[in-house]
Amino acid sequence: MAANKVEGAGSRDRSAQDERGLADNRALWDTLAEFHGTDADDRSYDVKSFLAGKQTLRGIEKDLAGDVEGRDLLHLHCHFGMDTLSWARLGAHVTGVDFSPRAIIRARALAEQAGLAAEFIEADTQRLPDTLNGRFDRVVATYGVLSWIADLTAWMGGAAAALRPGGRLVLVDLHPVFQTVLTFDPFVADWPYGGGIPQRDAMIGTYAHPDAPFASQESTQYPYSVGEIVTAAATAGLVVERLGEHTETETDGRHLLPQGPDGLFRFPFSDTYLPILYSLSAVRPHPHR
Ligand SMILES: C[S@@+](CC[C@H](N)C(=O)[O-])C[C@H]1O[C@@H](n2cnc3c(N)ncnc32)[C@H](O)[C@@H]1O
């Protein structure tokens, strides 16, 4: 995903800005949901392999989620459903949520094609429907989540409310340190580390296919620090079990990182590495008696 910053956004009339950002972001993701996983997208979303039975989940989220057989699992930011349906293949009863109507239409069609049971709901994850409250053993969100969210407190509150007592949030996302980087060669870091101030960008192409033939579409993203994310989870009443910071990855969705001879991608820093992903596991506690 290449992005050119076109406008910094201050705190002036923040809620109007956020509503405009939400509308722009939904329009962008509708465009991307029409493209990802089609024959023209030969880079990351391999629907044919998925339909042939390939798992799309990575070890990080599978390890944190544990055994999901027979569990009720809510997948937030489900896009067109491949990961949601991969959880279903592991035996979970799955519900996917995304705010893009095009993504939800495609996710429902993919479930039918794959012969897998799943419910897909169109909703903004900052305003999840009350009908989801208290229904899930796992709430999962992965790879490209919180930077789209203006109201981190509302997002965490909705995720926490959807859990049953004892249920677990599994969040795996790009590390805020990695998100500051625009290019490695030359090294340019142009994004804030946290703060939640809207960053309005002209989006060119997509992370899955940087050369995709799209007209530039504006979007708004929000940088959050690790501290802000963990604090939001605690504020929502969740108890953090584990916070991981991962310095290597098998795939680089941003197509930025240098790849080592072992095939893994890393973020070089002096003679060591900085984190590319973080993973958070947090539990909704049982109420005190
Ligand atoms: C980077 S993609 C996630 C991709 C997913 N990990 C996958 O591999 O399929 C981000 C997703 O978040 C969704 N999204 C962004 N903002 C949202 C919001 N406020 N509410 C619900 N979904 C949102 C987009 O429509 C998109 O499907």
The ligand as a MOL file (V3000), in Angstrom:
LIG
                    3D

  0  0  0     0  0            999 V3000
M  V30 BEGIN CTAB
M  V30 COUNTS 27 29 0 0 0
M  V30 BEGIN ATOM
M  V30 1 C -6.4940 -4.5100 6.0950 0
M  V30 2 S -8.1280 -5.1270 5.9600 0 CHG=1
M  V30 3 C -8.1060 -6.5100 7.0180 0
M  V30 4 C -7.7340 -7.6140 6.2070 0
M  V30 5 C -7.8830 -8.9340 6.8970 0
M  V30 6 N -6.9150 -9.0830 7.9420 0
M  V30 7 C -7.6850 -9.9520 5.8360 0
M  V30 8 O -6.5460 -10.3600 5.6220 0
M  V30 9 O -8.6560 -10.2820 5.1640 0 CHG=-1
M  V30 10 C -9.0470 -3.9820 6.9170 0
M  V30 11 C -10.5430 -4.2980 6.9440 0
M  V30 12 O -11.1240 -3.4430 7.9230 0
M  V30 13 C -12.3860 -3.0270 7.4320 0
M  V30 14 N -12.7130 -1.7980 8.1820 0
M  V30 15 C -12.0410 -0.6260 8.2100 0
M  V30 16 N -12.6220 0.2380 9.0500 0
M  V30 17 C -13.7030 -0.4100 9.5870 0
M  V30 18 C -14.6910 -0.0490 10.5420 0
M  V30 19 N -14.7220 1.1540 11.0980 0
M  V30 20 N -15.6400 -0.9640 10.8570 0
M  V30 21 C -15.6320 -2.1940 10.2950 0
M  V30 22 N -14.7170 -2.6070 9.3740 0
M  V30 23 C -13.7560 -1.7140 9.0330 0
M  V30 24 C -12.1810 -2.8620 5.9340 0
M  V30 25 O -13.3870 -2.8850 5.2080 0
M  V30 26 C -11.2510 -4.0350 5.6350 0
M  V30 27 O -12.0040 -5.1480 5.2440 0
M  V30 END ATOM
M  V30 BEGIN BOND
M  V30 1 1 1 2
M  V30 2 1 2 3
M  V30 3 1 2 10
M  V30 4 1 3 4
M  V30 5 1 4 5
M  V30 6 1 5 6
M  V30 7 1 5 7
M  V30 8 2 7 8
M  V30 9 1 7 9
M  V30 10 1 10 11
M  V30 11 1 11 12
M  V30 12 1 11 26
M  V30 13 1 12 13
M  V30 14 1 13 14
M  V30 15 1 13 24
M  V30 16 1 14 15
M  V30 17 1 14 23
M  V30 18 2 15 16
M  V30 19 1 16 17
M  V30 20 1 17 18
M  V30 21 2 17 23
M  V30 22 1 18 19
M  V30 23 2 18 20
M  V30 24 1 20 21
M  V30 25 2 21 22
M  V30 26 1 22 23
M  V30 27 1 24 25
M  V30 28 1 24 26
M  V30 29 1 26 27
M  V30 END BOND
M  V30 END CTAB
M  END
